[in-house]
Amino acid sequence: MQTPCVQVCEIDTALAVCRGCGRTLQEIGNWVRYSPSERLRIMRELPARQAQGTAERK
């Protein structure tokens, strides 16, 4: 199963996402239940989320 996890699990409390992979706590918890297409959709959204999070932390 493909996962965006990079073994850097630290939650950004202001944005409510993992700083390592960009997923929300709900997405992390439900990852194994999602269909392959749902996981792919989320993985495609992550670069934009991470870029937004980086910009907001500056």
N, C-alpha and C positions, 0 to 999 in steps of 0.2 A: 504494500500500500504506500502510495506516495504521500509524503508529508513535508511541509515547509519548515519543520522544527530544525533549529540549528544548535540545540542544546544550550541556549542562553535564555533561560526562563526567568524573566524579570518583568513584572507587570508595571506599566506606566499608569499610575492611578488617575492621572488627569485625563488620559485618553482611553483608559480601560482596555488597553491592548498589550500584548506581549512585545517588549522591545526587541526580542530576538527574531520572532517570526511574523509579527504583525497581526496575529489572530486575536479575537476577543476570547474571554474566558469561556463563553458559551460555545464558540467554535472549537476551542481546544477540547472541551469536555465531550462534545458530540462528534468529534472528527471520525471515529470509527463507525458511527451510525450513518454518516452521510454517504450518499451514492457517489460513485466516481465522478459523475458530472457536477454534483454539488461541490465536491472537493476541488475540482478543476476550476470552477467558477470563482471560488474563494481564493485559490492560489493566483489567479489572474488579477484579482483586486489588490493583493498584498503590496506590490511595489508602489502603487499610488498611496496607499495607507501609510506605508513606511516613510515615503517622501513627505507626506503631510505631517507626520509625527516629528520628523527631524526638523522641519521648518518651524513647527510650533514650539519646540524645545529651545530654539535659539533666542 
